[in-house]
Amino acid sequence: MTVLAVIPARGGSKGVPAKNLAPVGGVPLVVRAVRAALAARHVTDVVVSTDDAAIADAARGAGAEVVLRPAAIAGDTATSEAAVLHAMDAYEAMRGAVAEVVLLVQATSPFLTAGDLDGVVTAVTEDGADTALTVAPAHGFLWRETGGAEAADGIGVNHDKANRPRRQDREQEYLETGAAYAMRADGFRTARHRFFGRTALVRTDAGRVLEIDDPHDLARARALAPLVDPPTLPARADIDAVVLDFDGTQTDDKVLIDADGREIVAVHRGDGLGIAALRRSGLKLLTLSTERNPVVAARARKLDMPVLHGIDRKDLALKQWCDEEGIAPDRVLYVGNDVNDLPCFDVAGWPVAVADAHGSVRSAARAVTTTAGGEGAIREIAAWLLGPTLRTTTGPAPTTGPAPTTGPAPTTDSTLSTPTPNI
């Protein structure tokens, strides 16, 4: 049976500009939806309907087909049904095949799962429903005002305000999640709306219900992502390059200053071993730092990795470096710890935060280390990519050294107290 998932994702959102490309858990919303649809066992084809070139590129990169939506059905008043009907026509013209079941999948529901999609499909294909939608149990008392602004009177919608029964004594009600809908394709073409015939309610976890309509919703989604998303770590096959911030990522973000104004920072030998292993694996490496201190270049030279430092717009530098190296940004793992790393998180396919990163950075990351910056976090990331033999459990104490604030960078690595090579 052909089951077509259609993800409407126009580019003209007003409440949250470029909403469908906004990252949650380090992954753009449209890409999250595509991945959920591709992971669903019963979905055979995934199409993103969009009028935006950047959304189209992201969707194709995630593995979906793209249908370019005409302007007539891409405005603020356009319905999702219109986008789905147009996508069905385009799909059937491209494939020469007719979808038997069509799904409407909303990218603005970031915690939608493959299981949710399989649930609504099964309700239609196996349980005899004509349409199905995801719902969550709801227990709230709803109110409505009547009588106008000056004499408004609150009345109960789903209850009598004079009689408020206990939850266990009330008939169960369900909230439409807005995430996933399944329809028999022929019935949908006839009815031209998503509810016709017998409608099945497919229950989902209320803790995952969130629709992004304004910036506050997006902020909540980003805060919830580390708690709701299943843990995912990158593998070597996912990555072509590793780009590292310096302060707070390769160091513990502390600086000691002597009486002459010279700065001393701390690094971790285990991180050096991890970086050496990453280099031997064939990955491209780069240190990218806003810091202008020569210690950054000295440490990078010690590790035999290129460095760009004294960079104000790290995101632009990262894009240019990817272009020069011929690396797709979505195959870059970028490690950071503070808010000036967030623009790079929007560029890299694998934004990673160290354990003690700023809260906004942890929320925007696709993965978070269990180890703090400067205490072996980079070695932990190397273990994700290359295997558990590099796992950080215990290790030697960090090493320190002076960092001159003026003059050329030293010819030996001043960040280490001993000349141990390449760590």
VOTOR-510379 format. One record per residue (C-alpha): residue in one letter; x, y, z. Coordinates in steps of 0.05 Angstrom, whole numbers, plus 32768, in hexadecimal, padded with zeros to 4 digits. Example, Ala and Ser with C-alpha at 12.3 -4.5 7.8 and 13.67 -1.06 7.14 Angstrom:
! residues 2
A80F67FA6809C S81117FEB808F 
! end
This chain:
! residues 423
M800080008000 T801A80457FED V801A80738029 L802E80BA8018 A804480E98050 V803D8133803D I806181678068 P804981AE8059 A808181DF8068 R807A8223804A G80AE82598053 G808382958065 S8075828B80AF K806782CD80D3 G806582B8811C V80A982958118 P80D082AB80DA A80EE826F80B5 K80C9824380E7 N80CF820280C0 L811B820980C0 A8120821A810A P814A81E6812D V812F81BF8169 G8160818F8188 G819181A68154 V8165818F811A P813981BD80EE L80EF81B180F8 V80E3819A80B0 V811D816980B5 R8101814D80F7 A80BE814080D3 V80E081208097 R810880F180C4 A80CA80DC80EB A80A580CD80AB L80DF80A6808C A80E5807D80CC A809C806980CC R8094802180B6 H8054802C808F V8067806C806A T807F805D8023 D808D80A48009 V809C80E78028 V808F812A8006 V809B81708020 S806F81A68002 T809181EA8004 D809A822C7FE1 D80DF82388000 A812282247FE1 A8146821C8024 I810F81EF803F A811081C77FFF D815C81BD8006 A815581A7804E A811D8177803D R814481578003 G81818151802F A8157812B8063 G813F80FA802E A80FA8116801A E80E081267FD5 V80CC816F7FCB V808E818C7FAA L809381D67F9C R805281F77FB2 P8035822F7F87 A802B82737FA6 A7FDF826D7FA2 I7FE182397FDA A801E82528000 G800182908022 D7FEB829C8069 T7FA48286805A A7FB782468034 T7F9D82068053 S7FC681C88061 E7F9281A0803A A7FA181C97FFB A7FEB81BA8003 V7FDE8170800C L7FB0816B7FCF H7FE3818F7FA4 A801B81627FBE M7FF281247FAF D7FE8813B7F67 A8032814B7F5F Y804781097F7E E801980E07F51 A803281067F14 M807B80FA7F28 R807380B17F3B G803A809B7F0F A801D807A7F4D V7FE080897F77 A7FE5808F7FC2 E7FB280667FE8 V7FBC8088802B V7FD580CF8035 L7FF380ED8074 L7FF481358089 V8032813D80B4 Q803E818080D7 A8086819580DE T807281C68115 S8066818B8144 P80AF817D8155 F80A581408181 L807D8118814E T809680D0814A A809680998116 G806980738145 D803580AA8142 L803580A680F6 D8030805A80F5 G7FF7805F8126 V7FCB808B80FA V7FDC806380BC T7FCA802180DF A7F87803F80F4 V7F76804A80AB T7F96800E808A E7F857FD980BD D7F4F7FF280EC G7F1E800B80B8 A7F20805680C7 D7F198088808F T7F4380BC80B3 A7F6E80BD80F2 L7F9380F0811B T7FC180F28157 V7FA281088198 A7FB8810E81E1 P7F8D8103821F A7F748146823B H7F548154827F G7F4E81A08281 F7F0E81C6828E L7F0181F58253 W7EDF82398259 R7EC1826C822A E7EAD82B48235 T7E6882CE8220 G7E4683118228 G7E7A8341820C A7EB78362822A E7E94838B8260 A7E6483558278 A7E8B83178265 D7E7482D88288 G7E9E8299828A I7E788259827A G7E9182128279 V7E9C81F28235 N7EA881A98248 H7E8A81AE828D D7E5381CE82B7 K7E75820182E3 A7E4681EF831B N7E5B81A68318 R7EA48196830F P7EAC814A8311 R7EED81288322 R7F1A811782E7 Q7F0E80CC82F0 D7EC380D982EE R7EC5810082AC E7EC280E38266 Q7F0880E38248 E7F15811C8217 Y7F4F812281E5 L7F77815B81CA E7F87815C8180 T7FD38160817D G7FD8817F8138 A801281508127 A7FF9811980F9 Y7FBC810780D0 A7FAE80CC80A3 M7F7880C9806E R7F6180998038 A7F7A80BC7FFA D7F3B80B47FD0 G7F0E80CC8008 F7F3B81088015 R7F38811C7FCC T7EEC811A7FCF A7EE2813C8012 R7F1E816C800B H7F26816F8056 R7F4A81438088 F7F0E812880AF F7EDA80FE808A G7EB880BC8097 R7ECE809780D6 T7F0680BB80FB A7F3580948129 L7F5880B48164 V7FA0809C816D R7FB980AB81B3 T7FFE80C781BD D802780DE81F8 A800E81218212 G805581338227 R806A813781DE V8031816581C8 L804981A981B2 E803981D28175 I8068820B8162 D804182498151 D806982818172 P80AF828D818D H809B827681D3 D8086823281B7 L80C9822C8194 A80EE823D81D5 R80C6820881FB A80D481D481C5 R811F81E181C8 A811E81DC8214 L80F7819B8212 A811F817A81DA P8157815F8206 L8121813F8233 V80F2812581FD D811E811181C3 P813C80CC81C6 P818880D081CF T81AB80D1818C L81F680D38182 P821A80DB8140 A824380A38121 R828180A980F6 A8256809C80B7 D822D80DB80C7 I8268810B80CB D829D8127809B A82BA815D80C8 V82BF81718111 V82C381BB8122 L82D581D08169 D82CA8210818F F8304821E81BE D82F382418200 G82C382188229 T82C781DE81F9 Q831081CC81F5 T831B81F18237 D82F481F68277 D82E3823F8265 K830E825A829D V834A82888295 L8382829582C6 I83A782D882BF D83EC82E382DD A8408832582F6 D8421833682B0 G83DD832B8291 R83EE82E98270 E83B582B8826C I83B7826E827D V8381823D8267 A837781F38274 V836E81BB8241 H836481708249 R8395813C822F G835C810C8221 D833F813F81F0 G8382813F81CC L838080F481C5 G833980F881AA I834B812E8177 A83868104815F A835880C98156 L832680F38130 R835D810C8102 R837680C580F4 S832F80B080E2 G833080DF80A7 L8302811480C3 K830F815D80B2 L831D818580F1 L831A81CF8102 T831F81FB8140 L82F282378137 S82F5826C816D T82E282B4817A E831D82B981AA R835A82DF818E N838B82C581C1 P83C882A281A2 V83BB826781D1 V8384825181A0 A83B5824A8166 A83E9822B8194 R83B981F481AA A83A181E78163 R83E981E1814B K83F881B18182 L83BD8186816B D83D0818C8122 M838D81A9810E P837B81E980E8 V83618225810F L833882638101 H83398292813C G832982DA814A I82E882CD8122 D82AC82F98132 R827A82D68104 K828A828D810F D824E827680E7 L8266829980A8 A82AC827F80B3 L8290823880BB K8268823D807B Q82A582578054 W82D182208070 C829E81EB805C D829C82088016 E82E882098010 E82EF81C2802B G82B481A78002 I828F81908040 A824381908046 P823181B78085 D81FE81838099 R8239815280A1 V825E818080D1 L82608173811C Y826981B5813F V827881B7818A G826A81F581B3 N8257820E81F8 D823D825581F6 V820C828381D2 N823E829A819E D823E82528185 L81F482528175 P81FB826E812E C822B8235811E F81F78205813B D81C8821D8104 V81FC820C80CF A821681C880E6 G81EE818880DE W8207816F8122 P820981A78155 V8224818B8196 A822781AD81DB V8257819B8212 A823781888254 D824281CB8277 A822B81F5823B H81FB822F8242 G81B382188247 S819F82368204 V81D9821181E3 R81C681CF8203 S817E81D981EB A819581E781A4 A81C581AC81A0 R81B7816B817E A81E2814681B1 V8200815981F4 T823E813A8213 T823E811F8259 T8283813F8264 A82908189826E G82BA81B48241 G830581AE824F E82FA816D8276 G82F8813A823D A82BA814E8216 I82DF814981D3 R82F9810481E3 E82B180F081F4 I829A810881AF A82D480E1818F A82BA80A381B3 W827580AF8195 L829380AF814F L82CB807D8155 G82B8804C818B P82B8804181D6 T8304803781DC L8307808381DE R82D0808A8213 T82E280BB824A T82D7809E828F T831280B882B6 G835180D9829D P838C810482AE A8381814982CB P83808183829A T83C281A5828A T83CE81EF828B G83FE8220826E P8407826A825F A83E6828D8225 P840A82CC820E T83DB830581FE T840A832981CE G843E8315819B P844182DA816C A84278296817F P845D826A819F T847C82338176 T846D81FE81AB D842981F381CA S842682228206 T83E48204821D L840781C58236 S843881C0826F T845C8185824E P846F817B8204 T8446813C81FA P8439813B81AF N83F48140818F I83CB813F81CE 
! end
